[in-house]
């Protein structure tokens, strides 16, 4: 485990494997260890760099309150520092929003974009704003989160169960609970809406979605694939975190995409 200094304080990350860089951004509440099984399948071809958000996993709380927009800022700083010549950037849920916003703002850093059950491409109808407001309340979120996480995970594998335990554990610390509440509160913000910017994304884009995701359903993935020029949608029979439920199926979609982008690109220097 290593750390990188950002404008908000240190972020923990680790790098594995050789080859062109792939940056892995987790869902809110989740940790970089969720990607472990997938990374084993990618190790022969890619250098994977997985990050823990502030107050998640091994990262300490940061200086500023956590919002989706803050995580996007920090992800941009991390990619610029760890892969200055560009990387494939993959993000799940709020990590997908962060990855897509980097592709809009810093196209030089994003050689390929992978959005996994990602947010930030829909409107804010009243019922969604109301749910986000409820989830931003610490007592409510702490009480509901174990059942909520079980519902969106659609647990199938040991990796799912490990990811579920880690996500619940995040909300059991005061800093983690505050961070996850802050994220939910920010999802209703107009800044958490990339629909008008999506057409500007020039990076090759792969959208991977869990067909059984109850939080951000497959129709949202279809919408994203339609908004980003040339994007391709792949659906897996999973919930909100498909790379823990079906790492082999996920890798079978990701690796051909990465090979088409990277070809015989040399391995980057270690950070």
C-alpha positions as a Python dict, from the first residue, in 0.01 Angstrom:
ca = {
    (1, 'X'): (0, 0, 0),
    (2, 'X'): (125, 347, -93),
    (3, 'X'): (-9, 699, -53),
    (4, 'X'): (-33, 995, -285),
    (5, 'X'): (-69, 1352, -164),
    (6, 'X'): (-367, 1544, -299),
    (7, 'X'): (-515, 1887, -238),
    (8, 'X'): (-743, 1718, 17),
    (9, 'X'): (-477, 1512, 194),
    (10, 'X'): (-333, 1164, 134),
    (11, 'X'): (-506, 889, -62),
    (12, 'X'): (-406, 526, -31),
    (13, 'X'): (-350, 317, -342),
    (14, 'X'): (-158, 17, -463),
    (15, 'X'): (-12, -87, -797),
    (16, 'X'): (7, -442, -928),
    (17, 'X'): (134, -599, -1248),
    (18, 'X'): (316, -470, -1551),
    (19, 'X'): (196, -312, -1871),
    (20, 'X'): (-17, -10, -1958),
    (21, 'X'): (-191, 150, -1659),
    (22, 'X'): (-551, 88, -1559),
    (23, 'X'): (-683, 313, -1280),
    (24, 'X'): (-959, 154, -1067),
    (25, 'X'): (-1202, 380, -880),
    (26, 'X'): (-1447, 212, -637),
    (27, 'X'): (-1808, 281, -560),
    (28, 'X'): (-1895, 502, -264),
    (29, 'X'): (-1866, 311, 61),
    (30, 'X'): (-1649, 51, -111),
    (31, 'X'): (-1275, -8, -106),
    (32, 'X'): (-1001, -89, -352),
    (33, 'X'): (-992, -451, -231),
    (34, 'X'): (-1319, -509, -418),
    (35, 'X'): (-1111, -529, -735),
    (36, 'X'): (-878, -807, -612),
    (37, 'X'): (-1024, -1097, -811),
    (38, 'X'): (-1045, -891, -1128),
    (39, 'X'): (-688, -769, -1088),
    (40, 'X'): (-560, -1125, -1075),
    (41, 'X'): (-714, -1184, -1417),
    (42, 'X'): (-565, -864, -1561),
    (43, 'X'): (-217, -888, -1409),
    (44, 'X'): (-41, -1049, -1708),
    (45, 'X'): (-134, -758, -1935),
    (46, 'X'): (-206, -444, -1734),
    (47, 'X'): (-61, -248, -1445),
    (48, 'X'): (-362, -194, -1220),
    (49, 'X'): (-371, 99, -978),
    (50, 'X'): (-658, 93, -727),
    (51, 'X'): (-746, 386, -502),
    (52, 'X'): (-925, 422, -167),
    (53, 'X'): (-1147, 729, -134),
    (54, 'X'): (-1110, 956, 173),
    (55, 'X'): (-1232, 784, 494),
    (56, 'X'): (-1258, 456, 302),
    (57, 'X'): (-1027, 157, 337),
    (58, 'X'): (-673, 274, 419),
    (59, 'X'): (-728, 641, 330),
    (60, 'X'): (-772, 884, 620),
    (61, 'X'): (-1047, 1148, 618),
    (62, 'X'): (-960, 1449, 407),
    (63, 'X'): (-976, 1819, 478),
    (64, 'X'): (-1301, 1885, 292),
    (65, 'X'): (-1647, 1725, 321),
    (66, 'X'): (-1690, 1436, 79),
    (67, 'X'): (-1904, 1493, -230),
    (68, 'X'): (-1916, 1327, -569),
    (69, 'X'): (-1750, 1632, -718),
    (70, 'X'): (-1467, 1622, -463),
    (71, 'X'): (-1399, 1257, -547),
    (72, 'X'): (-1388, 1346, -916),
    (73, 'X'): (-1135, 1620, -840),
    (74, 'X'): (-920, 1382, -637),
    (75, 'X'): (-940, 1111, -900),
    (76, 'X'): (-820, 1360, -1159),
    (77, 'X'): (-525, 1453, -938),
    (78, 'X'): (-445, 1085, -882),
    (79, 'X'): (-451, 997, -1251),
    (80, 'X'): (-235, 1297, -1337),
    (81, 'X'): (24, 1194, -1076),
    (82, 'X'): (20, 816, -1123),
    (83, 'X'): (-27, 798, -1500),
    (84, 'X'): (77, 1135, -1645),
    (85, 'X'): (90, 994, -1998),
    (86, 'X'): (-267, 870, -1967),
    (87, 'X'): (-443, 553, -1855),
    (88, 'X'): (-756, 353, -1900),
    (89, 'X'): (-976, 485, -1620),
    (90, 'X'): (-1245, 255, -1479),
    (91, 'X'): (-1496, 357, -1216),
    (92, 'X'): (-1795, 198, -1045),
    (93, 'X'): (-2098, 403, -938),
    (94, 'X'): (-1963, 741, -816),
    (95, 'X'): (-1626, 618, -944),
    (96, 'X'): (-1787, 600, -1289),
    (97, 'X'): (-1898, 960, -1255),
    (98, 'X'): (-1545, 1058, -1154),
    (99, 'X'): (-1389, 869, -1445),
    (100, 'X'): (-1628, 1025, -1695),
    (101, 'X'): (-1571, 1375, -1563),
    (102, 'X'): (-1194, 1330, -1604),
    (103, 'X'): (-1259, 1226, -1965),
    (104, 'X'): (-1452, 1550, -2016),
    (105, 'X'): (-1208, 1781, -1839),
    (106, 'X'): (-873, 1614, -1907),
    (107, 'X'): (-899, 1405, -2225),
    (108, 'X'): (-519, 1382, -2233),
    (109, 'X'): (-531, 1164, -1921),
    (110, 'X'): (-795, 916, -2038),
    (111, 'X'): (-683, 671, -2307),
    (112, 'X'): (-995, 465, -2246),
    (113, 'X'): (-1301, 507, -2025),
    (114, 'X'): (-1489, 225, -1850),
    (115, 'X'): (-1810, 318, -1669),
    (116, 'X'): (-1948, 45, -1442),
    (117, 'X'): (-2304, 98, -1313),
    (118, 'X'): (-2213, 465, -1304),
    (119, 'X'): (-2401, 769, -1183),
    (120, 'X'): (-2416, 1125, -1309),
    (121, 'X'): (-2612, 1082, -1632),
    (122, 'X'): (-2973, 1124, -1523),
    (123, 'X'): (-3206, 1395, -1406),
    (124, 'X'): (-3309, 1455, -1049),
    (125, 'X'): (-3680, 1371, -1017),
    (126, 'X'): (-3843, 1450, -682),
    (127, 'X'): (-3844, 1091, -556),
    (128, 'X'): (-3469, 1057, -618),
    (129, 'X'): (-3395, 1389, -449),
    (130, 'X'): (-3601, 1276, -150),
    (131, 'X'): (-3416, 944, -125),
    (132, 'X'): (-3078, 1116, -151),
    (133, 'X'): (-3183, 1355, 125),
    (134, 'X'): (-3278, 1062, 349),
    (135, 'X'): (-2951, 881, 277),
    (136, 'X'): (-2758, 1194, 370),
    (137, 'X'): (-2885, 1163, 730),
    (138, 'X'): (-2634, 966, 940),
    (139, 'X'): (-2881, 788, 1166),
    (140, 'X'): (-3098, 681, 875),
    (141, 'X'): (-2808, 565, 659),
    (142, 'X'): (-2640, 370, 939),
    (143, 'X'): (-2967, 188, 1012),
    (144, 'X'): (-3058, 104, 654),
    (145, 'X'): (-2718, 47, 497),
    (146, 'X'): (-2664, -327, 569),
    (147, 'X'): (-2999, -420, 408),
    (148, 'X'): (-2955, -163, 132),
    (149, 'X'): (-2608, -295, 46),
    (150, 'X'): (-2731, -655, 41),
    (151, 'X'): (-3004, -550, -200),
    (152, 'X'): (-2776, -372, -447),
    (153, 'X'): (-2495, -629, -426),
    (154, 'X'): (-2719, -924, -529),
    (155, 'X'): (-2460, -1138, -352),
    (156, 'X'): (-2339, -1443, -545),
    (157, 'X'): (-1972, -1499, -458),
    (158, 'X'): (-1723, -1486, -172),
    (159, 'X'): (-1589, -1165, -329),
    (160, 'X'): (-1940, -1017, -309),
    (161, 'X'): (-1964, -1109, 56),
    (162, 'X'): (-1624, -957, 131),
    (163, 'X'): (-1717, -637, -52),
    (164, 'X'): (-2046, -620, 136),
    (165, 'X'): (-1872, -653, 473),
    (166, 'X'): (-1619, -385, 383),
    (167, 'X'): (-1889, -143, 266),
    (168, 'X'): (-2092, -188, 585),
    (169, 'X'): (-1772, -145, 788),
    (170, 'X'): (-1711, 190, 615),
    (171, 'X'): (-2040, 319, 753),
    (172, 'X'): (-1959, 192, 1103),
    (173, 'X'): (-1683, 448, 1153),
    (174, 'X'): (-1785, 808, 1215),
    (175, 'X'): (-1562, 939, 936),
    (176, 'X'): (-1679, 678, 687),
    (177, 'X'): (-2043, 736, 774),
    (178, 'X'): (-1998, 1111, 727),
    (179, 'X'): (-1829, 1052, 391),
    (180, 'X'): (-2101, 821, 257),
    (181, 'X'): (-2374, 1058, 379),
    (182, 'X'): (-2196, 1345, 208),
    (183, 'X'): (-2187, 1152, -117),
    (184, 'X'): (-2559, 1082, -109),
    (185, 'X'): (-2634, 1444, -31),
    (186, 'X'): (-2431, 1554, -333),
    (187, 'X'): (-2601, 1322, -583),
    (188, 'X'): (-2894, 1562, -615),
    (189, 'X'): (-2665, 1851, -710),
    (190, 'X'): (-2680, 1992, -1065),
    (191, 'X'): (-2302, 1939, -1074),
    (192, 'X'): (-2363, 1564, -1057),
    (193, 'X'): (-2507, 1564, -1409),
    (194, 'X'): (-2283, 1502, -1709),
    (195, 'X'): (-2552, 1463, -1973),
    (196, 'X'): (-2473, 1788, -2150),
    (197, 'X'): (-2099, 1709, -2144),
    (198, 'X'): (-2121, 1346, -2255),
    (199, 'X'): (-2095, 1421, -2626),
    (200, 'X'): (-1755, 1581, -2563),
    (201, 'X'): (-1604, 1252, -2441),
    (202, 'X'): (-1360, 1145, -2711),
    (203, 'X'): (-1199, 848, -2536),
    (204, 'X'): (-1301, 498, -2643),
    (205, 'X'): (-1571, 403, -2394),
    (206, 'X'): (-1697, 73, -2258),
    (207, 'X'): (-2007, 72, -2038),
    (208, 'X'): (-2044, -243, -1824),
    (209, 'X'): (-2363, -291, -1627),
    (210, 'X'): (-2528, -539, -1394),
    (211, 'X'): (-2867, -640, -1532),
    (212, 'X'): (-2999, -684, -1176),
    (213, 'X'): (-2878, -352, -1034),
    (214, 'X'): (-3175, -210, -839),
    (215, 'X'): (-3005, 123, -761),
    (216, 'X'): (-2900, 238, -1109),
    (217, 'X'): (-3090, 11, -1347),
    (218, 'X'): (-2973, -112, -1685),
    (219, 'X'): (-3174, 152, -1869),
    (220, 'X'): (-2930, 408, -1726),
    (221, 'X'): (-2643, 216, -1883),
    (222, 'X'): (-2823, 220, -2216),
    (223, 'X'): (-2871, 596, -2180),
    (224, 'X'): (-2501, 651, -2112),
    (225, 'X'): (-2397, 435, -2408),
    (226, 'X'): (-2627, 643, -2625),
    (227, 'X'): (-2493, 976, -2501),
    (228, 'X'): (-2118, 905, -2541),
    (229, 'X'): (-2006, 881, -2904),
    (230, 'X'): (-1903, 529, -3001),
    (231, 'X'): (-1962, 381, -2654),
    (232, 'X'): (-2041, 10, -2628),
    (233, 'X'): (-2264, -144, -2360),
    (234, 'X'): (-2201, -489, -2210),
    (235, 'X'): (-2450, -630, -1956),
    (236, 'X'): (-2369, -901, -1701),
    (237, 'X'): (-2610, -1101, -1484),
    (238, 'X'): (-2510, -923, -1161),
    (239, 'X'): (-2602, -645, -925),
    (240, 'X'): (-2435, -308, -876),
    (241, 'X'): (-2076, -438, -845),
    (242, 'X'): (-2031, -678, -1139),
    (243, 'X'): (-1656, -731, -1102),
    (244, 'X'): (-1702, -902, -764),
    (245, 'X'): (-1997, -1113, -879),
    (246, 'X'): (-1854, -1220, -1215),
    (247, 'X'): (-1485, -1126, -1246),
    (248, 'X'): (-1427, -1368, -1533),
    (249, 'X'): (-1718, -1230, -1736),
    (250, 'X'): (-1608, -877, -1654),
    (251, 'X'): (-1250, -947, -1765),
    (252, 'X'): (-1375, -1102, -2088),
    (253, 'X'): (-1532, -766, -2177),
    (254, 'X'): (-1252, -547, -2041),
    (255, 'X'): (-943, -717, -2181),
    (256, 'X'): (-1032, -695, -2553),
    (257, 'X'): (-1121, -329, -2499),
    (258, 'X'): (-786, -264, -2328),
    (259, 'X'): (-592, -453, -2596),
    (260, 'X'): (-753, -247, -2872),
    (261, 'X'): (-646, 73, -2696),
    (262, 'X'): (-302, -22, -2567),
    (263, 'X'): (-173, -268, -2821),
    (264, 'X'): (193, -326, -2746),
    (265, 'X'): (232, -13, -2537),
    (266, 'X'): (536, -27, -2306),
    (267, 'X'): (492, -65, -1932),
    (268, 'X'): (493, 267, -1743),
    (269, 'X'): (758, 360, -1490),
    (270, 'X'): (665, 276, -1131),
    (271, 'X'): (511, 560, -936),
}
